[in-house]
Amino acid sequence: MIEDILRAIFRLSPSEKRINADIATMRQLTRPLADQVIPWEKEHEIELLSLNATVKTQKDGMDKIQWGALQSIYFEPMAAWAFKDYVKGEQDALLYCRTKEAEFIYRIRPKKTDVYFNGKFTAWIDPQGVMYGVRSRQMLGRIRQYSSDWLSVVIGDRDAGHVFDARRPHPPQQRAFMLLVKMDQEADLIFQAFGFAEVITRWLANKKRK
């Protein structure tokens, strides 16, 4: 609680200990939902993901954690998620997302977003939407505006797929993703890492405006 008060007064980022504790809390909160998440066995089944989401809120000191599930166009849970905003009005947050096969954790900060895949720090995304690999230091992909409604995920030298901007007007069952090419496992995970981060953060921003 003292750390929460100091952070609120001085607009400080949380300690690594606090981040790890919040990740543990997020895993615990989302576990019942994660147990219900359906698998997708074929590549294009991820296109069944919609912008329809459930959300709950739990107070955590002076902050709050929001969590819920992203549903398919058939109202089936396809991913569990959780989000905590540390410094209001700034890029300082923690995002958690769990599918049947993978766990993504995003430590969002003003200068970069660190991406953890299955508990391992694997990549970071710069403010321009470019993702770099931690080991290779090479660009893995980037996300950019494609149209007023869609974002484009570029992997290598081609558009791999599109992500719908959840801040734009849409019906609840709007499809979140549209794939354009067949992807290998690495490209698929890069697309998911971009896609889930954009869908959840933009969906929450849209919900806040209502």
C-alpha positions as CSV (number, residue, x, y, z in Angstrom):
1,M,0.0,0.0,0.0
2,I,2.9,2.4,0.8
3,E,4.4,1.7,-2.6
4,D,1.0,2.4,-4.2
5,I,0.7,5.8,-2.4
6,L,4.3,6.8,-3.4
7,R,3.7,5.8,-7.0
8,A,0.5,7.8,-7.2
9,I,2.1,10.9,-5.7
10,F,5.3,10.8,-7.6
11,R,4.0,9.0,-10.7
12,L,6.7,6.3,-10.3
13,S,6.9,3.0,-12.1
14,P,6.4,-0.2,-10.0
15,S,9.3,-2.3,-8.7
16,E,10.2,-5.6,-10.4
17,K,9.0,-7.3,-7.2
18,R,5.6,-5.7,-7.6
19,I,5.4,-6.6,-11.3
20,N,6.1,-10.3,-10.5
21,A,3.5,-10.2,-7.8
22,D,0.9,-8.7,-10.2
23,I,1.7,-11.4,-12.9
24,A,1.0,-14.1,-10.3
25,T,-2.2,-12.4,-9.4
26,M,-3.2,-12.2,-13.1
27,R,-2.5,-15.8,-13.6
28,Q,-4.6,-16.7,-10.6
29,L,-7.5,-14.5,-11.6
30,T,-7.6,-15.8,-15.2
31,R,-7.0,-19.5,-14.4
32,P,-10.7,-20.4,-14.3
33,L,-11.2,-18.7,-17.7
34,A,-8.0,-20.1,-19.1
35,D,-9.3,-23.6,-18.3
36,Q,-12.3,-22.9,-20.5
37,V,-10.4,-21.5,-23.4
38,I,-10.9,-23.5,-26.6
39,P,-7.9,-24.6,-28.7
40,W,-7.6,-23.8,-32.4
41,E,-5.9,-26.5,-34.4
42,K,-5.8,-25.0,-37.8
43,E,-4.0,-21.8,-38.7
44,H,-7.0,-19.8,-39.9
45,E,-9.2,-20.7,-36.9
46,I,-7.7,-17.7,-35.2
47,E,-9.8,-15.7,-37.6
48,L,-12.8,-16.8,-35.5
49,L,-11.7,-14.4,-32.7
50,S,-14.1,-11.5,-32.3
51,L,-14.0,-8.2,-30.5
52,N,-16.6,-9.5,-28.1
53,A,-15.0,-9.6,-24.6
54,T,-16.0,-10.1,-21.0
55,V,-14.5,-8.0,-18.3
56,K,-14.4,-7.9,-14.5
57,T,-12.5,-5.6,-12.2
58,Q,-10.8,-6.2,-8.9
59,K,-9.3,-3.5,-6.6
60,D,-5.6,-4.0,-5.9
61,G,-4.5,-1.4,-3.4
62,M,-5.0,2.0,-5.0
63,D,-5.0,0.4,-8.5
64,K,-7.3,-2.1,-10.1
65,I,-6.8,-5.2,-12.3
66,Q,-9.3,-5.8,-15.1
67,W,-9.6,-9.3,-16.6
68,G,-11.8,-11.3,-18.8
69,A,-12.0,-13.4,-22.0
70,L,-11.9,-12.7,-25.7
71,Q,-14.6,-14.7,-27.4
72,S,-15.0,-16.2,-30.8
73,I,-17.8,-15.2,-33.2
74,Y,-19.7,-18.1,-31.6
75,F,-19.2,-16.8,-28.0
76,E,-16.6,-19.3,-27.1
77,P,-13.6,-18.2,-25.0
78,M,-10.5,-18.1,-27.1
79,A,-8.1,-16.2,-24.8
80,A,-8.0,-15.1,-21.2
81,W,-6.6,-11.6,-20.5
82,A,-5.8,-9.2,-17.6
83,F,-4.6,-5.6,-17.6
84,K,-3.3,-3.2,-14.9
85,D,-2.6,0.5,-15.5
86,Y,0.2,1.8,-13.2
87,V,0.4,5.5,-14.0
88,K,-2.8,7.0,-15.3
89,G,-2.4,8.9,-18.5
90,E,1.0,7.4,-19.3
91,Q,2.3,4.3,-21.1
92,D,3.0,2.4,-17.9
93,A,1.0,-0.8,-17.7
94,L,1.0,-4.6,-17.5
95,L,-0.9,-6.8,-20.0
96,Y,-1.4,-10.6,-19.7
97,C,-2.9,-12.9,-22.3
98,R,-3.3,-16.7,-22.2
99,T,-4.5,-18.9,-25.0
100,K,-4.7,-22.7,-24.9
101,E,-1.1,-23.1,-26.1
102,A,0.7,-19.9,-25.2
103,E,1.1,-17.1,-22.6
104,F,2.0,-13.6,-23.6
105,I,3.0,-10.9,-21.0
106,Y,3.6,-7.3,-22.0
107,R,5.4,-4.8,-19.8
108,I,4.2,-1.5,-21.4
109,R,6.4,1.5,-20.9
110,P,6.8,4.9,-22.7
111,K,10.0,4.0,-24.6
112,K,9.3,0.3,-25.4
113,T,7.1,-2.7,-24.6
114,D,8.8,-5.8,-23.4
115,V,7.2,-9.1,-24.6
116,Y,7.5,-12.3,-22.7
117,F,6.5,-15.6,-24.3
118,N,5.8,-18.5,-22.0
119,G,7.6,-16.7,-19.2
120,K,10.7,-15.9,-21.3
121,F,11.7,-12.4,-22.4
122,T,11.8,-12.8,-26.2
123,A,11.2,-9.4,-27.8
124,W,10.4,-5.8,-27.5
125,I,8.3,-3.3,-29.4
126,D,9.4,0.3,-29.9
127,P,7.1,3.3,-30.0
128,Q,6.9,3.0,-33.9
129,G,5.4,-0.5,-33.6
130,V,8.6,-2.3,-34.7
131,M,9.3,-5.6,-32.9
132,Y,12.9,-6.8,-32.2
133,G,14.2,-10.2,-31.0
134,V,16.1,-10.2,-27.8
135,R,18.7,-12.7,-28.9
136,S,19.0,-11.7,-32.6
137,R,18.6,-7.9,-32.1
138,Q,17.0,-8.1,-35.5
139,M,13.6,-6.8,-36.6
140,L,10.9,-9.5,-36.3
141,G,8.0,-7.5,-37.6
142,R,6.1,-4.3,-37.4
143,I,2.5,-3.1,-37.1
144,R,1.2,-0.1,-39.0
145,Q,-2.0,1.6,-40.0
146,Y,-3.6,0.0,-43.1
147,S,-6.9,1.8,-43.3
148,S,-9.2,3.7,-41.0
149,D,-10.5,0.4,-39.5
150,W,-7.6,-2.0,-39.9
151,L,-3.9,-2.3,-38.8
152,S,-1.5,-4.3,-40.8
153,V,1.1,-6.7,-39.3
154,V,4.2,-6.9,-41.5
155,I,6.5,-9.9,-41.1
156,G,9.5,-10.0,-43.3
157,D,8.7,-8.2,-46.5
158,R,5.0,-8.9,-46.7
159,D,1.7,-8.2,-45.0
160,A,0.9,-11.3,-42.9
161,G,-2.5,-10.2,-41.8
162,H,-4.7,-7.4,-40.5
163,V,-6.0,-6.5,-37.0
164,F,-9.2,-4.6,-36.6
165,D,-8.9,-1.4,-34.6
166,A,-11.2,-2.0,-31.7
167,R,-11.5,1.8,-31.1
168,R,-13.5,2.1,-34.3
169,P,-17.3,1.6,-34.5
170,H,-18.0,-2.1,-34.8
171,P,-20.6,-4.8,-34.0
172,P,-19.8,-7.1,-31.0
173,Q,-19.1,-10.0,-33.3
174,Q,-16.6,-8.1,-35.5
175,R,-13.8,-10.4,-36.4
176,A,-10.5,-9.3,-34.8
177,F,-8.0,-10.8,-37.3
178,M,-7.8,-11.4,-41.0
179,L,-4.9,-13.5,-42.2
180,L,-3.4,-12.9,-45.7
181,V,-0.7,-15.5,-46.0
182,K,0.2,-18.9,-44.6
183,M,2.6,-18.5,-41.7
184,D,5.1,-20.8,-40.0
185,Q,5.1,-21.2,-36.3
186,E,7.5,-18.2,-35.6
187,A,5.5,-15.9,-37.8
188,D,2.2,-17.1,-36.3
189,L,3.5,-16.2,-32.8
190,I,4.7,-12.8,-33.9
191,F,1.3,-12.1,-35.4
192,Q,-0.4,-13.2,-32.2
193,A,1.9,-11.1,-30.1
194,F,1.0,-8.0,-32.1
195,G,-2.6,-8.9,-32.4
196,F,-3.6,-9.7,-28.9
197,A,-1.8,-6.5,-27.5
198,E,-3.6,-4.3,-30.0
199,V,-7.0,-5.9,-29.6
200,I,-7.0,-5.8,-25.8
201,T,-5.5,-2.3,-25.3
202,R,-7.7,-0.7,-28.0
203,W,-10.8,-2.5,-26.8
204,L,-10.2,-1.2,-23.3
205,A,-9.5,2.3,-24.6
206,N,-12.8,2.2,-26.5
207,K,-14.7,0.9,-23.4
208,K,-13.2,3.8,-21.3
209,R,-14.6,6.3,-23.8
210,K,-18.2,5.0,-23.5
